[in-house]
Amino acid sequence: MITREHFEEILGKYGEFASWAVWVNEDKKPKSNIGDMSIFDLEKNPNLLEILNPNVVMVGLNFSRTIAKKAFVNFHDKRPQGQDYKIRYAFRGTEFYGAYMTDIIKDFEEKISGNVLAYLKSNRDFELNNVKLFEQEMKDLRCVNPLIIAFGNISYDILTKHFGSIYRIKKVMHYSQQISKEKYRAVVWRTLLCQEP
């Protein structure tokens, strides 16, 4: 749980590219309500702060598409091709629901992860600047012995290279994989339960 002041501080500094692993529940369609941002309105959802857990941090690679510069909209993609709903399905009702969510590479729009990797290989300073940003973000979160859950190989590799001796880091399959939400949840939980903490 975090305080209202801490929540608003994170919102002000990181709200354009970070979020929290909380969503409005779906209706009949699996993707419904994934982009309903009223979940973050403390007047409408006064219990929100009790759910948020900055000691679990889920980390993607980068923006795969342009997102609106709105508070906490990342990982809440309501477009038909968006796959964020799988994260909601995989983690709802678990100890990881309410985790903080961010990308290791900020403000770099690219759908193909291999292109991101190629850019980073050619622009080492860009990677290091993003690593410093992430380091500050973690300080601002005031985490205590955080668990970092990395979505996909590249984000995992960057995180372990720079933070492997500092944080517990676990890798899970990226949610963009073309499998059902049920299979995604099963794979994620097999992975999390099999890896050593």
C-alpha positions in Angstrom: 0.0 0.0 0.0 1.2 3.5 -0.7 -0.1 6.9 0.5 -2.1 9.3 -1.6 0.9 11.7 -1.6 3.2 9.0 -2.9 0.7 7.9 -5.5 0.4 11.5 -6.7 4.2 11.9 -6.8 4.6 8.8 -9.0 1.7 10.0 -11.2 3.4 13.4 -11.7 6.8 12.0 -12.4 6.1 8.8 -14.3 2.4 8.8 -15.2 2.9 9.3 -18.9 4.8 6.0 -19.4 4.2 3.9 -16.3 1.1 2.4 -14.7 -0.2 -0.1 -12.1 -1.4 -3.7 -12.6 -5.0 -2.9 -11.9 -7.9 -2.9 -14.4 -11.6 -2.6 -14.5 -13.0 -6.2 -14.9 -14.1 -7.3 -18.3 -17.7 -7.7 -19.3 -18.6 -10.4 -21.9 -15.7 -9.7 -24.2 -12.1 -10.5 -22.9 -10.8 -7.1 -23.9 -13.7 -5.0 -22.7 -12.9 -2.2 -20.1 -9.1 -2.7 -20.5 -8.7 1.0 -21.2 -11.2 2.2 -18.6 -9.0 4.6 -16.7 -11.6 5.4 -14.0 -9.9 2.6 -12.0 -7.2 5.2 -11.0 -9.7 7.9 -9.9 -9.4 7.9 -6.1 -12.8 9.5 -5.7 -14.5 6.7 -7.6 -12.1 4.0 -6.4 -11.2 4.9 -2.8 -9.7 1.4 -2.1 -7.1 1.7 -4.9 -4.2 2.6 -2.6 -4.7 -0.6 -0.6 -4.2 -2.7 -3.7 -1.1 -1.0 -5.1 2.2 -2.8 -4.4 5.4 -1.0 -5.3 7.4 -4.0 -4.2 6.5 -5.9 -7.3 7.6 -4.2 -10.6 6.5 -5.5 -14.0 8.8 -4.3 -16.8 8.2 -4.2 -20.5 10.7 -3.2 -23.1 9.3 0.0 -24.7 6.1 1.5 -26.2 5.0 -0.6 -29.2 2.8 2.2 -30.4 2.0 5.8 -29.8 0.0 6.2 -26.6 -2.0 9.1 -25.3 -0.1 11.3 -22.9 -2.6 10.4 -20.1 -2.0 9.2 -16.6 -1.2 5.5 -16.3 -2.5 4.6 -19.8 0.5 2.3 -20.6 -0.4 -1.4 -20.3 -4.1 -0.5 -20.6 -4.4 -0.6 -24.5 -8.0 -0.6 -25.6 -7.2 -0.9 -29.3 -8.5 -4.1 -31.0 -5.0 -5.4 -31.6 -3.9 -4.7 -28.0 -2.9 -7.7 -25.9 -2.7 -6.0 -22.5 -5.9 -7.8 -21.4 -3.8 -11.0 -21.1 -1.8 -9.4 -18.2 -5.1 -8.6 -16.4 -6.2 -12.2 -16.9 -2.9 -13.7 -15.8 -2.5 -11.7 -12.6 -5.9 -10.9 -11.3 -6.6 -12.5 -8.0 -2.9 -13.1 -7.3 -0.3 -11.6 -5.0 1.1 -9.7 -8.1 -2.1 -7.8 -8.9 -1.5 -4.1 -8.1 2.2 -4.2 -9.1 3.9 -1.1 -10.5 4.4 -1.3 -14.3 6.9 0.4 -16.5 9.2 0.0 -19.5 13.0 -0.2 -19.3 13.3 1.9 -22.4 11.2 5.1 -22.2 9.7 7.2 -25.0 10.9 5.0 -27.8 8.1 3.8 -30.0 8.8 0.6 -31.9 6.7 -2.5 -32.5 9.5 -4.9 -33.4 11.6 -5.7 -30.4 14.5 -6.7 -32.6 14.7 -3.2 -34.0 14.8 -1.9 -30.4 17.7 -4.2 -29.7 19.6 -3.1 -32.8 19.1 0.5 -31.9 20.4 -0.1 -28.4 23.5 -1.9 -29.7 24.3 1.1 -31.9 23.4 3.6 -29.2 24.9 2.5 -25.9 24.5 5.9 -24.3 20.8 5.8 -24.9 20.6 2.4 -23.1 22.6 3.8 -20.2 20.5 6.9 -19.9 17.4 4.7 -19.7 19.0 2.5 -17.1 19.7 5.6 -15.0 16.0 6.7 -15.5 14.9 3.3 -14.3 17.2 3.4 -11.3 15.7 6.8 -10.3 12.2 5.4 -10.8 12.9 2.5 -8.5 14.2 5.0 -5.8 11.1 7.1 -6.2 8.9 4.0 -5.8 10.6 3.4 -2.4 10.6 -0.3 -3.0 11.7 -2.8 -0.3 13.4 -5.8 -1.7 11.4 -5.6 -4.9 10.6 -8.5 -7.2 11.0 -7.5 -10.9 9.0 -9.4 -13.4 10.4 -8.8 -16.9 8.1 -9.3 -20.0 10.2 -11.1 -22.6 13.8 -11.8 -23.3 15.2 -8.4 -24.2 13.8 -6.5 -21.2 15.0 -9.4 -19.0 18.5 -9.3 -20.5 18.8 -5.5 -20.0 17.6 -5.7 -16.5 19.9 -8.6 -15.5 22.9 -7.0 -17.1 22.4 -3.8 -15.1 20.5 -4.8 -12.0 21.0 -8.6 -11.7 23.2 -8.2 -8.6 20.8 -5.8 -7.0 17.2 -7.1 -7.6 15.4 -10.4 -7.8 14.4 -10.6 -11.5 12.1 -13.2 -13.1 11.3 -13.5 -16.8 7.9 -14.3 -18.1 6.6 -14.7 -21.7 5.7 -11.4 -23.3 1.9 -10.9 -23.4 2.1 -10.0 -27.2 2.5 -13.7 -28.0 -0.3 -15.0 -30.1 -1.8 -17.5 -27.6 -5.0 -17.4 -25.7 -5.3 -15.6 -22.4 -5.8 -19.0 -20.7 -2.6 -20.4 -22.1 -0.7 -17.2 -21.4 -1.7 -17.4 -17.7 -0.7 -21.0 -17.5 2.7 -20.4 -19.0 3.3 -17.4 -16.8 2.5 -19.3 -13.7 4.5 -22.3 -14.6 7.4 -20.0 -15.2 7.0 -18.0 -12.0 6.6 -21.2 -9.9 9.6 -22.9 -11.4 12.1 -20.1 -11.1 14.0 -19.6 -7.9 13.2 -16.4 -6.1 
